[in-house]
Amino acid sequence: MPIKANDPNRKSWIPVPENSDFPIQNIPFGVFLTRDDVITIGTRIGDHAIDLGSLHQLGYFKDIPLTDDIFLQDTLNDFISDGKKTWRLVRNRIAELFDVRNEELQHKDDHKQIVLFTMDEIEMQLPVQIGDYTDFYSSKEHATNIGKMFRDPDNALLPNWLHIPVGYHGRSSTIVPSGTPIRRPYGQTIPKGEDQPVFGPSKLVDFELEMAFITTDANALGEPIDVTEAEDYIFGLVLFNDWSARDIQKWEYVPLGPFLGKNFASSISPWIVTLDALEPFRVQSPKQEPQPLPYLRHKGNNSFDIHLEVDVTPEDGQSTTVCKSNFKYMYWSMAQQLAHHTVNGCKVNSGDMMGSGTISGTTPDSFGSMLELAWQGTKPVTLNGGEERKSVADNDTITMRGYCHKNGLRIGFGEVASKLLPALDLKAPKKNK
Ligand code: CA
């Protein structure tokens, strides 16, 4: 079925500001709370959110086989379960309805009053109930940087890295939408040169610049997904800040991997940009040498050219862009990640989230974490206001943005912005006691 929604010449009757991430060719999906305190599934064009629940009730999707309450839910999981054919029909229909040449809704003020909201009238929620969250480690540059710092500069990549999309199972309960403040976590760390651990607030909180993809129900237990079909089960992507406490991580990660240094928070951008909307921005993946095993081989352009950047903004200070990277630097594609994840028969469900791993490029200004940017504290990053950073400071806001741009068409993700609050005062009396 053609993706008519991607027609680059289409214009909307909803105004779209210049350089908006959300032209009519984007049509992302999200969940929001309206001014009437109703939770609904919606999309966005320019600076307007569109209530798909109301649109459906008013009959605008009558030619698409959808259950009556598919958009009247507080998560997208059921809609995602309907599968790729339905996602396409719905995106195509939205594009048609909001096309400047279409009169069906454009002049019906009573209907527009019900379905259209300005962004300041709504509050974005988590778009899916995330059953399982897996985090990969798929940027060769990031894995090499970490290997150089923590192990052996001459053998930075471990022997399995070029054969396996390395990953671990994370925790979904602490994934939060953009805008939710994060607390500096407590934990065990080992001071430099000491042999006994101490307990206290982490001194090395970091961001990780990642993207995450969201799946549909992909397979039955015991059945792998073929790498050449894996993309059919990917609904879309979000920006993903995988907050990390490096000092806690360093002490705890041997032998079973990341735990409390990683599971205190991960922040996502609230609009899921569909894989369909990203079609025009496909590019070749980095060459894989040695050739992966047959179950990981695929042809064609399996990467996406998505510009990424990270800003650090101190409280009452100016913003500094500390990193510019690109999703296309990923060594392992999303299709390879999903094929590998299921090759043992592991079942993947609707709403599962798969993090890419920190996305670093080859140059020092493209490194996707403060750990790498400040090279383990040896090269502090100077912000525009003159302050230095080796890690994220209390009350800093970390903002990540992502967008694709080609032939005058820009499709973006908006942003994920979250503030790091100081650690709780554990000795302070608890409220309500
Ligand atoms: Ca991560």
Boltz pocket constraint, residues with backbone or C-beta under 6 A from the ligand:
constraints:
  - pocket:
      binder: B
      contacts: [[A, 135], [A, 136], [A, 208], [A, 210], [A, 242], [A, 355], [A, 357], [A, 358]]
      max_distance: 6.0
